[in-house]
């Protein structure tokens, strides 16, 4: 998932202060962002932002129930999706502190008959998605099982004999199966069901009285009804037995209870500071590369301020929470629709609350000579080329095969990409110009080169009827869906949280994008029906099953 997400930031504000005028200005900007995203009569969101444990913003937008036209309120209960993984990870760390397990224990210590295919798979590798075990949500039959109630052992049987995706510790791949196994380990070690352990050791202890292990049949006060997008508008979300997400995504909560959770983590109420740091660590793969994941939290940053974050996506709901430990800042957005991630807007809200928004207008005026010195072509990792051009006293960046993006000066050698969190820092090292590209925590360095872009691809024409076969929704990760639509002889792709972009036919079943260097292959079954797509981008090939 992190590999696909592209975050968009807008708005600028003075540093938050105790003066009421500033507070009102901050609230106004929050309102503007959220009301534009979550409109009356559509699925909505409950939002809370707190600093030092005190709420500085708490509102709701849109509707909790479209059929009954019930407005959303901040007290509504939502399915958390994968934010559940934080609770699972902390439960494991609690048991570790009690001496009941160790992070380097092999999973066969707790599940002796688990087929590890001759490999040692540890609790640590389950926690940070490096086990190599096949994620059951990536399997072809997952959608068929959605309505089936299963015990943890029955669910484990679904994926345990699948070939491993890679050897443990060699790669990072988001993996729901790992957290299913962790839930079962919690049960084995504690002698309680996962639901009971969470209820007794976390919810009751913290006073999270409006949080639950999810259920489709139970009457849950203030439950916001879940929806999913369709070609025009929304429809009720598909049914999902809550036994399937289990310890990977089964919990429900409110923004107020989630603040209690965040403060418990901040104050080391449930686990020690040392254990908390284990959860927040940016771990490394066997080859030393960072995997950008801890235990239930993803380390990141907002303009130099360290954050830990996680989102969730489940049938009918998407969620996102950001915590900045040093500032004790917490921002949580819970929504009642799938296919529309709140990740982007949560980053915007957190950046504003931290007084660290991404610049949308020049912070200083540079001369043409100052801008001209960075014009040229730079080569990045995997041979990616980007050119910097100067037009009308403005710098633009263009990746090979993509479109030009405006650069906004934030210093004499630093620039923000307009409308995004991506930044450039230019320098001269050993007489050679370099460009450090920063997409929040991830950094890529390029050096000037004489290489030229390859000739631009020429699209081939396809008639409207031929394009219709590709339309639908394709799920590449729990929180990442690409929707393919058509308008006449044009075909478009829209990824979760991103604008809609036209794609162009290179040949039947193969399309390319002009806005980024990426291509899409549509895969068919023997009968000629499109069953999935494969996104080729950044050296990765990611398959998404057709879900609608």
SVG drawing of the C-alpha trace seen along z (x, -y; Angstrom):
<svg xmlns="http://www.w3.org/2000/svg" viewBox="-35 -38 70 68">
<polyline fill="none" stroke="black" stroke-width="0.4" points="0.0,0.0 2.5,-2.7 4.0,-2.3 0.9,-3.4 -0.3,-6.2 0.1,-9.8 -0.7,-12.5 -2.1,-16.0 -1.8,-19.0 -3.3,-22.5 -3.7,-25.5 -1.3,-27.5 -1.7,-29.0 0.3,-30.8 1.7,-28.7 -1.1,-27.6 -1.2,-29.7 -3.4,-30.1 -5.0,-33.3 -8.6,-32.7 -8.2,-34.6 -5.6,-32.0 -7.8,-29.1 -10.7,-30.4 -8.6,-30.7 -7.4,-27.2 -10.9,-25.9 -12.0,-27.8 -9.4,-26.1 -10.3,-22.7 -13.9,-23.3 -13.1,-24.4 -11.0,-21.2 -13.6,-18.8 -16.8,-20.4 -15.4,-20.3 -14.6,-16.5 -17.7,-15.3 -20.9,-16.9 -24.5,-16.7 -26.4,-13.8 -23.2,-11.7 -21.3,-9.4 -19.4,-11.4 -16.7,-11.6 -16.2,-12.1 -13.0,-14.1 -11.0,-14.8 -7.7,-16.6 -6.1,-16.9 -2.9,-18.4 -1.5,-17.5 -4.6,-15.4 -6.9,-18.4 -9.4,-18.5 -8.8,-21.4 -11.2,-20.3 -14.1,-17.8 -16.8,-17.8 -18.8,-15.5 -19.7,-16.0 -22.0,-14.3 -24.5,-11.5 -24.4,-8.5 -27.4,-7.0 -28.2,-7.9 -31.6,-6.1 -32.9,-7.8 -31.1,-11.1 -29.4,-11.0 -26.6,-13.5 -23.3,-12.3 -22.3,-13.2 -19.0,-13.0 -20.4,-10.2 -21.0,-7.8 -19.3,-4.3 -17.3,-3.1 -15.4,0.0 -11.7,-0.8 -10.4,1.7 -6.6,2.1 -6.2,-0.4 -7.2,2.8 -3.6,3.9 -2.4,1.3 -4.5,3.0 -3.2,6.5 0.4,5.3 0.0,3.7 -1.7,6.9 1.4,8.9 3.7,6.4 1.7,6.6 2.1,10.4 5.8,10.0 6.1,7.8 4.4,10.5 7.0,13.0 4.5,15.1 6.2,14.7 9.3,13.2 9.4,11.3 12.0,13.7 9.9,16.8 9.2,19.0 5.4,19.2 5.7,22.9 6.2,22.4 2.5,21.5 1.2,23.3 3.3,26.4 1.6,27.8 1.9,24.6 3.7,25.5 6.6,22.9 8.1,24.6 11.4,25.1 11.8,21.5 11.8,19.8 9.0,17.3 9.0,15.1 6.4,13.1 8.4,10.0 8.0,10.8 4.3,11.3 4.1,7.9 5.9,5.9 4.8,7.8 8.0,9.4 7.0,13.1 6.5,13.9 3.3,15.8 0.5,15.4 -2.0,12.7 -5.5,14.3 -7.0,11.1 -4.9,11.4 -6.3,14.9 -8.8,15.5 -11.4,17.0 -11.4,14.2 -14.5,12.5 -16.4,15.8 -15.7,16.3 -16.9,12.8 -20.2,14.1 -18.8,17.2 -18.3,17.2 -15.0,18.9 -13.1,19.8 -9.5,18.5 -8.2,22.1 -10.6,22.4 -9.4,19.0 -5.7,20.1 -6.5,23.2 -7.5,21.0 -3.9,19.7 -1.5,21.9 -0.7,24.2 -0.2,21.5 3.3,21.0 5.2,18.2 5.6,14.9 9.3,14.7 11.7,15.9 11.1,14.3 12.8,10.9 13.7,10.6 10.9,8.3 8.1,6.2 4.5,6.9 1.4,5.8 -0.1,9.0 -3.4,9.6 -2.6,13.3 0.2,12.3 -2.2,10.5 -4.7,13.4 -1.9,15.6 -1.1,13.0 -4.7,13.0 -4.6,16.8 -1.3,16.5 -2.9,14.0 -5.7,16.5 -3.3,19.4 -1.0,17.5 -3.7,15.6 -6.3,18.3 -9.0,15.8 -10.6,15.2 -9.1,12.3 -12.3,10.3 -12.3,10.9 -8.7,10.0 -9.2,6.7 -12.3,5.9 -10.9,6.8 -7.4,5.6 -7.8,2.5 -11.3,1.2 -12.4,1.6 -9.1,0.4 -9.1,-2.8 -12.8,-3.5 -13.4,-3.0 -17.1,-2.3 -18.1,-2.9 -15.6,-0.4 -16.4,3.1 -15.3,6.3 -17.3,5.8 -20.6,7.6 -23.1,7.3 -26.0,8.6 -25.5,6.9 -27.3,3.7 -24.6,1.1 -25.8,-2.4 -24.8,-5.2 -23.4,-2.8 -22.7,-4.8 -23.9,-2.7 -21.3,-1.6 -21.4,-2.4 -19.4,-1.8 -19.2,-3.9 -20.8,-2.9 -20.7,-4.5 -23.1,-7.2 -23.4,-7.7 -23.2,-5.1 -24.8,-1.8 -24.9,0.2 -21.6,2.0 -21.3,5.7 -21.8,8.0 -18.6,9.1 -18.6,11.6 -16.5,9.9 -14.9,13.3 -12.8,12.8 -10.9,9.5 -10.5,10.8 -7.2,9.5 -6.3,7.7 -9.4,5.5 -12.4,6.3 -12.6,3.5 -15.1,0.6 -14.8,-2.7 -15.4,-6.4 -13.1,-9.4 -13.4,-10.1 -12.5,-6.5 -9.6,-6.7 -8.3,-9.7 -8.3,-7.7 -6.3,-5.0 -3.8,-7.6 -3.3,-9.1 -2.8,-5.6 -0.1,-5.0 1.5,-8.4 1.4,-7.9 2.6,-4.3 -0.5,-3.2 -0.6,0.3 3.0,0.9 6.3,-0.6 8.1,-3.3 10.7,-0.7 8.0,1.5 6.3,-1.5 9.6,-2.3 9.6,1.2 6.2,0.5 7.3,-2.8 10.7,-1.6 11.3,-1.7 12.7,1.8 15.1,3.1 15.0,6.0 17.7,8.7 19.6,6.6 19.5,3.4 16.8,1.5 14.2,-0.2 10.7,1.4 8.9,-1.8 6.8,0.2 6.9,0.9 4.3,3.0 0.8,1.7 2.2,-1.8 4.0,-3.2 6.8,-5.7 6.7,-8.9 7.1,-12.6 5.4,-15.9 7.9,-18.6 10.5,-17.3 8.2,-16.3 8.2,-12.6 4.9,-10.8 3.5,-7.3 0.4,-6.5 -2.0,-3.8 -5.1,-3.7 -7.8,-1.2 -10.0,0.0 -12.9,2.5 -16.2,3.1 -18.0,-0.3 -15.4,-2.2 -12.0,-3.9 -10.0,-5.4 -6.8,-7.2 -5.0,-8.2 -1.8,-10.2 0.2,-10.7 3.2,-13.0 4.8,-11.8 7.0,-14.8 4.1,-17.2 1.5,-14.9 -0.7,-15.7 -3.3,-13.2 -5.6,-13.5 -8.2,-10.8 -10.7,-10.7 -13.3,-7.9 -15.5,-7.6 -18.4,-5.4 -17.5,-4.7 -15.0,-2.5 -13.0,-3.5 -12.3,-7.0 -9.4,-7.1 -9.1,-9.9 -5.3,-9.6 -4.8,-12.8 -7.1,-15.0 -5.8,-13.6 -2.2,-14.6 -3.5,-18.1 -5.3,-18.5 -2.2,-17.3 0.1,-19.5 -2.0,-22.6 -2.4,-21.6 1.4,-21.2 2.0,-24.6 3.9,-22.8 1.7,-23.0 3.3,-22.3 3.8,-25.6 1.2,-26.3 2.8,-29.7 6.4,-30.8 8.0,-31.6 10.6,-33.8 11.2,-35.4 14.1,-33.9 15.9,-35.5 15.9,-33.9 19.6,-33.2 18.9,-31.4 16.3,-29.2 18.4,-28.6 21.2,-26.9 19.1,-23.8 17.8,-23.3 18.8,-20.0 18.2,-16.2 18.8,-14.1 19.0,-10.3 17.5,-8.6 17.4,-5.0 16.5,-2.3 17.4,-4.7 14.5,-7.0 15.0,-10.3 13.6,-13.7 14.1,-17.0 14.0,-20.4 12.9,-23.2 12.4,-26.9 9.3,-28.5 8.1,-32.1 10.4,-32.4 8.9,-29.1 10.7,-25.8 8.9,-22.6 9.8,-19.0 8.9,-16.2 9.5,-12.5 10.1,-10.5 6.7,-9.5 4.9,-11.9 3.6,-15.5 5.2,-18.6 4.7,-19.6 5.2,-23.2 7.8,-23.7 7.2,-26.3 10.3,-27.9 10.7,-27.4 14.4,-28.3 17.2,-29.2 17.7,-25.5 14.5,-23.9 11.1,-23.5 7.7,-21.9 5.8,-20.2 2.6,-22.1 -0.3,-20.3 1.7,-17.5 3.9,-16.6 6.9,-15.9 9.9,-18.2 13.2,-18.8 16.5,-19.9 19.2,-20.8 22.9,-20.9 26.3,-20.8 28.5,-17.9 32.1,-17.4 31.2,-19.8 28.1,-17.9 24.5,-19.0 22.3,-16.7 18.6,-16.6 17.3,-15.0 13.6,-14.1 11.7,-13.7 8.2,-12.2 7.8,-12.6 10.0,-9.9 11.2,-8.4 14.1,-10.0 15.6,-9.4 18.8,-11.1 19.5,-12.0 22.6,-13.3 22.8,-15.4 23.2,-13.3 23.4,-13.8 20.8,-11.0 17.7,-11.9 14.1,-10.8 13.0,-7.8 10.6,-8.7 7.0,-9.2 4.7,-6.3 2.0,-6.6 -1.5,-5.4 -3.6,-3.2 -7.3,-3.7 -9.9,-1.4 -13.6,-1.8 -15.9,-2.5 -17.4,1.0 -14.0,2.6 -13.1,0.4 -16.2,1.4 -14.8,4.8 -12.2,3.2 -14.5,1.1 -14.8,2.0 -13.0,1.8 -9.7,3.6 -8.3,4.1 -4.5,4.0 -4.4,3.7 -7.0,3.5 -6.9,-0.3 -6.1,-0.7 -8.6,-0.3 -8.2,-1.4 -11.6,-2.1 -11.7,-2.0 -14.4,-4.0 -15.0,-5.1 -16.5,-8.2 -17.1,-7.6 -13.8,-6.5 -11.8,-7.5 -10.8,-5.3 -9.8,-6.5 -8.2,-5.1 -8.8,-6.5 -6.9,-5.2 -8.0,-5.6 -7.5,-9.1 -6.3,-10.3 -7.7,-12.3 -9.0,-10.5 -6.5,-10.2 -6.9,-9.1 -5.0,-6.0 -4.0,-5.2 -4.0,-1.9 -0.6,-0.6 -2.2,2.6 -5.3,4.6 -5.2,5.2 -2.2,3.0 -2.5,-0.7 -0.1,-3.4 -0.4,-6.7 1.0,-10.0 0.9,-11.7 3.2,-9.1 5.6,-6.5 3.3,-3.5 1.4,-1.0 -1.6,1.4 -2.1,4.9 -5.6,6.4 -5.6,10.1 -8.3,12.5 -9.5,16.0 -9.6,18.7 -13.1,17.5 -11.8,14.0 -13.3,12.3 -11.2,9.6 -10.5,10.9 -7.6,8.6 -5.2,5.9 -1.5,5.6 0.0,2.2 3.6,1.7 5.1,-1.3 8.4,-2.1 9.9,1.3 7.0,3.1 4.3,5.3 1.2,5.3 -1.9,7.3 -5.4,6.2 -8.3,8.6 -11.6,7.3 -14.0,6.9 -16.9,5.1"/>
</svg>
